[in-house]
Amino acid sequence: GSHAAQRFQGIVYSYGGNFLDDTGMPNVETPEYKEAFQFLKDMADQGYMPECVDAKDARSLFATGVAGITFESEMGRNIYRTTSGLGEEFDKSMGVALFPVNKTGESTTINTRHELGIYAQSEHKEAAAKLVEYLLSEEAAVMYYDAQDAMSPRVSISQLSEMNKDEYSRIFNEQSATAKPVKITNALFDNAMSEMSKSMERVLVNHEDIDTVLADLQKTVTDLYK
């Protein structure tokens, strides 16, 4: 799905690439994207990872010990506890580390977030604003963290002891300092990510030439953004 391609942008970032150029248009026919695609291909060809599995299956592989390493959000811990059937006992078999340093010289990945907005047509803007303000407050952030391990985007809150109760949380808070957003500037962004996922499948499953696939992808996503 499209989310796989969104997560893939973290690997692209580590090669110095970016989905958009300075004008805000897609920019995937680049050496950086080629290297990132080649990295995936090498991992699959050498048997280090399955060619294509969806997120649910990937999490099951890690939770059952079939896969040794996975890229995951901070909310993954609760998923693994449940999927493994071990509850908090699963934590003893799992470690967490920063995203590996690559060509950029820094550990970087994507951040994903919920975005809160108020419609211009709303008849209750003031009440909605109060709700948004509360959801970004320390009280709500700590409650959300206790329930889902979700990090707060506010630096002042992320540094609280309640948000750093163990090594798992501390590592994710450290990673968030160098994580970069995926720039969603176009209504068809999700469509573009779906097209990129198809391109990843063409390389991993159909073993098509990366240069050809990226050229096709560049045309497709550029047409979408236009």
Solvent accessible surface area in square Angstrom, and as a share of the most:
residue,aa,sasa,rsa
1,G,83,0.80
2,S,21,0.14
3,H,87,0.39
4,A,51,0.39
5,A,0,0.00
6,Q,30,0.14
7,R,68,0.25
8,F,6,0.03
9,Q,3,0.01
10,G,1,0.01
11,I,14,0.07
12,V,1,0.00
13,Y,12,0.05
14,S,3,0.02
15,Y,33,0.13
16,G,48,0.46
17,G,10,0.10
18,N,52,0.27
19,F,9,0.04
20,L,14,0.07
21,D,54,0.28
22,D,155,0.80
23,T,113,0.66
24,G,30,0.29
25,M,54,0.24
26,P,5,0.03
27,N,54,0.28
28,V,0,0.00
29,E,100,0.45
30,T,24,0.14
31,P,99,0.62
32,E,54,0.24
33,Y,0,0.00
34,K,81,0.34
35,E,59,0.27
36,A,0,0.00
37,F,1,0.00
38,Q,66,0.29
39,F,66,0.28
40,L,15,0.07
41,K,48,0.21
42,D,53,0.27
43,M,58,0.26
44,A,14,0.11
45,D,82,0.42
46,Q,112,0.50
47,G,62,0.60
48,Y,152,0.58
49,M,52,0.23
50,P,65,0.41
51,E,78,0.35
52,C,62,0.37
53,V,66,0.38
54,D,87,0.45
55,A,59,0.46
56,K,160,0.68
57,D,71,0.37
58,A,32,0.25
59,R,60,0.22
60,S,39,0.25
61,L,50,0.25
62,F,28,0.12
63,A,7,0.05
64,T,90,0.53
65,G,60,0.58
66,V,110,0.63
67,A,29,0.23
68,G,70,0.67
69,I,149,0.76
70,T,46,0.27
71,F,95,0.40
72,E,35,0.16
73,S,34,0.22
74,E,31,0.14
75,M,58,0.26
76,G,0,0.00
77,R,12,0.05
78,N,41,0.21
79,I,60,0.31
80,Y,3,0.01
81,R,46,0.17
82,T,111,0.65
83,T,59,0.34
84,S,27,0.17
85,G,66,0.64
86,L,101,0.50
87,G,32,0.30
88,E,123,0.55
89,E,94,0.42
90,F,12,0.05
91,D,42,0.22
92,K,165,0.70
93,S,87,0.56
94,M,34,0.15
95,G,69,0.67
96,V,45,0.26
97,A,85,0.66
98,L,62,0.31
99,F,30,0.13
100,P,85,0.54
101,V,94,0.54
102,N,54,0.28
103,K,128,0.54
104,T,60,0.35
105,G,56,0.54
106,E,70,0.31
107,S,15,0.10
108,T,0,0.00
109,T,25,0.14
110,I,17,0.09
111,N,53,0.27
112,T,76,0.44
113,R,102,0.37
114,H,137,0.61
115,E,125,0.56
116,L,87,0.43
117,G,70,0.67
118,I,72,0.37
119,Y,177,0.67
120,A,83,0.65
121,Q,153,0.68
122,S,34,0.22
123,E,157,0.71
124,H,127,0.57
125,K,97,0.41
126,E,125,0.56
127,A,61,0.47
128,A,30,0.23
129,A,46,0.36
130,K,126,0.53
131,L,105,0.52
132,V,35,0.20
133,E,126,0.57
134,Y,83,0.31
135,L,78,0.39
136,L,73,0.37
137,S,28,0.18
138,E,89,0.40
139,E,116,0.52
140,A,7,0.05
141,A,12,0.09
142,V,29,0.16
143,M,112,0.50
144,Y,88,0.34
145,Y,0,0.00
146,D,90,0.47
147,A,64,0.49
148,Q,74,0.33
149,D,8,0.04
150,A,6,0.05
151,M,31,0.14
152,S,13,0.09
153,P,113,0.71
154,R,113,0.41
155,V,103,0.59
156,S,73,0.47
157,I,7,0.04
158,S,15,0.10
159,Q,133,0.59
160,L,48,0.24
161,S,90,0.58
162,E,80,0.36
163,M,0,0.00
164,N,33,0.17
165,K,112,0.48
166,D,44,0.23
167,E,94,0.42
168,Y,19,0.07
169,S,0,0.00
170,R,113,0.41
171,I,27,0.14
172,F,32,0.13
173,N,21,0.11
174,E,96,0.43
175,Q,18,0.08
176,S,57,0.37
177,A,88,0.68
178,T,51,0.30
179,A,17,0.13
180,K,76,0.32
181,P,63,0.40
182,V,5,0.03
183,K,102,0.43
184,I,88,0.45
185,T,96,0.56
186,N,40,0.20
187,A,104,0.81
188,L,68,0.34
189,F,5,0.02
190,D,73,0.38
191,N,72,0.37
192,A,0,0.00
193,M,0,0.00
194,S,39,0.25
195,E,47,0.21
196,M,0,0.00
197,S,12,0.08
198,K,112,0.48
199,S,5,0.03
200,M,23,0.10
201,E,87,0.39
202,R,62,0.23
203,V,1,0.01
204,L,11,0.05
205,V,70,0.40
206,N,91,0.47
207,H,106,0.47
208,E,58,0.26
209,D,88,0.45
210,I,11,0.06
211,D,74,0.38
212,T,70,0.41
213,V,0,0.00
214,L,4,0.02
215,A,40,0.31
216,D,62,0.32
217,L,4,0.02
218,Q,35,0.16
219,K,139,0.59
220,T,51,0.30
221,V,0,0.00
222,T,26,0.15
223,D,79,0.41
224,L,47,0.23
225,Y,19,0.07
226,K,178,0.75
